[in-house]
Amino acid sequence: PSPQRAKLYMVLHGTAPSKDDTDLEPISNEEIVRRLQAACDGVEFVVRDLTRGVTFESVLGEVKDLKGQGFDGVIVYGNPRDYELLRSGLPTINVSVVNDFMSTPFPLFRQYRCIPAMLDPWRFCADAAVSERMFTDLVDKIKLIRALKRMKTEHILTVTDSPYVNVTYGDFRKSLPPNYNEMILGAIDAAFGTRVTKIGTKEVVEDPAVRELWQGESREANEIAQRWIRSAQKMVNTIESEVVRSAKMYLAMKHLMQRYEATAMAYHIRTLIPNPRREDYVAPCGATSEFQLHNVVAKCQSHLNVILSEMLLQYAYGRPSMLGDFSVDTYNNT
């Protein structure tokens, strides 16, 4: 299903200079809203334009209960005048205007869940491209609020035999509290509203569909593997049967996501059968790359912080990233 539209409350102030100071004509508030709406699909802007007869008192009254009215974020265009506009508790973008009053309350931003942006409606910038970058930056920040809206309906399936829902390998100094799972899942729910379900190897290898997929001949897995091989520049240190196994891993992960009604997946096991031989282990990287082609976030490590970061950015901008280990090789300068 398509994600629900994000609902943003947008307050527009009048901006300096005043009409008796200059013959310049700024980009109108209506045009700014029109451009934002065109650039931000999946976002509904509820506009309160203080230059069009809307009273500041009525805006302050509405801001007190934006959460209750189903809003997902706030945009304040121009000097906020009253910091109550920043205190809704929702993600807020305070848009300053070039050469307007610049008393932006940056020290308050962190506690108010607020970030800055800037626009140049008067075209003061000598380079028009600079003004356009300001607009693009604002659009990018609005898309992050849209992504946060989507995160509330997401469901991560994490597959690991670790006792923890979030794999913590790599830092031997860590000593986790007994209630670590409850703490991190509570933090994820509070920050994103995203649900997490944990299973392990047992649930995977005992799944009848996974068992049938692994043991039998899969036309779909063969077709996927052949497509990967054709698309590659060359095959190095692998053989066709290993590629087919990775394709089966993709189909197994896809099945598990459907079975558990998950929208994203973090996968920390390397086999689909119990008591695997060495040749039964599977490299999941081809599988996770295949998910990227379908705009699905699925990673081969059960690090919830990593998958949450990738979900947020991929949902905001439609561009997948990758999870990988890197090495610094000074002898080869790489």
N, C-alpha and C positions, 0 to 999 in steps of 0.2 A: 504493500500500500504506500501511496505517496505520503511523505511527512506532512504534518499539519503546518499551516502558515504561521509564521511568527508575527505577533501583534506588538507593534512599537508605538508608544505615546511620544509625539513630537511637538515640542513647544518652540515657537519661532518668535524671537524678539525683534524689535526694530534695531538697526545697526547704524553706527556712525560712519561717515559724516552725515549731518542732516541736510535736507534739501536746500536750505538757505546758505550752506557752506560751499556748494559745488554744483557744477552743471553735469557731473557724471551721473550716469544711470546704472544702478547696480542690477545684477541678475535678480529677478523678483523671487520672493519666497515661493510663489506658485511654481515657477520654473525649476527651482531647486528641488522641491518635492517631486515634481514630474520626472526629473532626471534620476532621482534616487529610486523612484518606483520602477522606472524602466530598467535600471541596473540591478535591482534586488528582487528577482523573482522569488516567490515564496514568502514575501514579507508584506504585511498590511500596515500602512502608516495611518494612524489616527492623529490628525493635525489640529493643533490649537495655535492659531496665528494671532499674536497680540497686536498686530498692526491692522487687523480686520475686525475689530470690535469685540474680540474675546477679552474678558476681564482677567487680570492677574489673580484676583481673589478666587474666581471660579476654577482656575488652573490649580491653585494651591489646594483647594478642596478636593479636586479629583486625584491629585498626586498621593494623597493620604491613603488611598485604597486601590492602587493600581493592580496589586497582586490579586485582590478579590475580584477585580473586573477582568481577569484573565490576560493581563498584559505580560509580555516577556522581556521588555526593555524600554529604556527612555532615551530620547535624544533631546538635548537642550541646545538650541542654536542661538548663539550670542551670549553675552555676559549673563549668568544665571540670576543676577539681582538679589535673589533670595535663595540661600543654600538648601531650603526645604525641597527645591526641585531636584536636588541630588540625593535626597534621603529616602527614596521610595523603597530601597532594599533590592531593587532590580538592577541588572547590568545597565549602566548609564554611560552615554557618550556626550561629553560637553564640547560642543563645537565652537571654538573661538573664531572671530572674524578678523582678517588682516586689517590693522589700523583702527579697529574698534577698541573699546576699553578692554585692557588685557589683564584685568585683576582676576585671573583664573586661579581658583583655590587648589592648586596642585597638592599641598600637604593633606588635604581632606580626601583625595581621590581614593586612596587605598581602602580606607575604612568605609567608604560609601560605594564600593564596587564600581568606580567611575574611571574612565580613561579619556584622554584628550584627543581632539581632532581639530582641524582648521580648514576654513574655506576662504576664498578670495572673491566674493561677489562683485566688488568694485573694480576688479582687475588692476589692482595696484602693482602686482608683480610684473617686472619688466619682461620676464619670460613666461609666455602663456602656458608652456609645458609644466612649469612649477605649480601654477594654479590648478592644472588638471591633475597633477600628482596628489594634491590635497584632496580633491574629490575622490580619486581612486582609493586613497587611504581610508577615507570615511566609509566608502562602500565595503571595503575589506573588513572593517570593524563591525559593520552592520551584519555582514555574513557570519561573523563569529557568534553574534547573538542568535541568528537563525539556526546555527549549528547547535548551540546550547538548548534551544527549543527541541530539536530532534533528539538530543541525548536523553531527554526525559522519557522517551518511548523506546529506547534501545535496550537490548538484552544480550549480555556477553555470556558465552559458554566458555568456561576455562577448563581445560583438560590437563590434569597433572596429578601425579601420585604424591606430590608434596603434601604434608598436612596443612599447608597454608594455601589460601586461595590465590595469593600473590607470591610467585616464586621469588625467593630472596637470595639465590645462589650468587656468589661473586664477592660478597663482603663478609669475611669471616669474623669481623668484629661485632656483627649484629647479634643481639640477644633479644629475641622478640618476647613480648608479654604473652601470658596464656590466652588472653582474649584478643589476640592480634586479628583474627579473621573478623570478629565483630567490629573491631575498631576501624579496619580499612573499608569494610563494606558499608559501615555507617558513614564514613567520610565521603565515599563515592556517592552514596545516596544523597547526602546533604549538598554536595557540590554540583552533581550532575543529574541526580534522579535516575541513574542508570542501574538496571538490575543485573546481578551476576549469579550464575549457576555453576557449581563446580562438580565435575565428574572425574573419574580416573581411568586407568587402563582396563580395569575389570568391566566397567560399563561399555567400553569400546569393543573389546574382543568378544564379549558375550552377545553383542547385538547381531541378530540373525542376518540382517541385510549386509552388514559389514563382513561377516563371515562368508556369505555367499559371494560377495564382490571379490574378496581376496582369493578364494579357492577356485572360482570359475573364470571362464573367458569373458571379458567385458569388451564388447564392441565399442562402447563409448570411451572407455579408458584408452583403447588402442587408437581411436581417432584423435583424441586429445594429445596423446604422446606423439603421434606422427605430425600433428600440427606444430608442436613444440620443436621437433627435430627439423622440420622444414624451415621454421623461422629462425633457427639458430645459425650463426656464422659457421660453427663447427662444433663437434662433440669432443670433449677432452676428458680423459680419465673416467669415462662412464660407458655403458653399453645400453642398447635399446631396452632390454628387459628392466633395467633400473629406472629408465624413464617411464615405462609403463606402470611400474609400482608407484612412482610419484603421482601419476595420473589417477591411479586407484586411491591414493591417499586423498587427493582432491575430492573425488566422488564420495569417499567415506566422510570427510569433514562436512561436505555439503549435506549429506544425509543426516548427520548428527545435528547440524544446525536446524534442519527442518523438523527433526524429531523433538528437539527441545525448544522449538519456536524461538531460536536465537537469531539475532541480526548481525552479530560479530562473534569472533572466536579467537581464543588464544590456546595454542596446542603445544604441549610440552612432552609428548611421547613420540616414539620413533617406530612403532610397530602397530599392526592391526590384528595380530594373533597372539595367543598365549605361548609362552616358552619359545620365543623366536630363535631360529638359527641366525648366524651372522648374515647370511644372504637374504634373510627376511626383513632386515632393517630397511627403513625407507627415509630418504631425504625429502623433507616436506617443502623445500623452497620453491620447486616448480608449482606445487599446489597453491601456495600462498600468492605467487605471482598470477596464477590463473584467476584467483578471487579479485585481484586488483582490476583485471579487465572488465569485471562486472560491478565495479564500484563497491565491493564488499570488503570490509576490513577483517582479515584473518591472518594471524601471525604465528610463527613457529616457536614462540616462547611465551610462557604464561606470566608475563610481566604486565600487571593491570595498568600501571602508570604509563607504560609504552603504548599499549593498545588504546587507552583513553585519549592520549595525545594524538595518535594517528587518526582515530575516529573524528575528533574535533576538527582537525585540519582538513581531512579528506571530505567531510561533510560540508565544511565551509566553502572550500575552493575547488572541489572536484578533482584534486590532483593527489594521487597516491604517493606515499613515501616508502621507505624500506627499513627493515630492521637488519642490522649487520654488525659484526665485530670487525674492528680494524686494527691493523698492526703498523707500527712505525719501523721501517727497515732503513736504517741510515746508510748501510753499505750500498744499497741500490737506489738510494735517494727517492724512496717511495713511501 
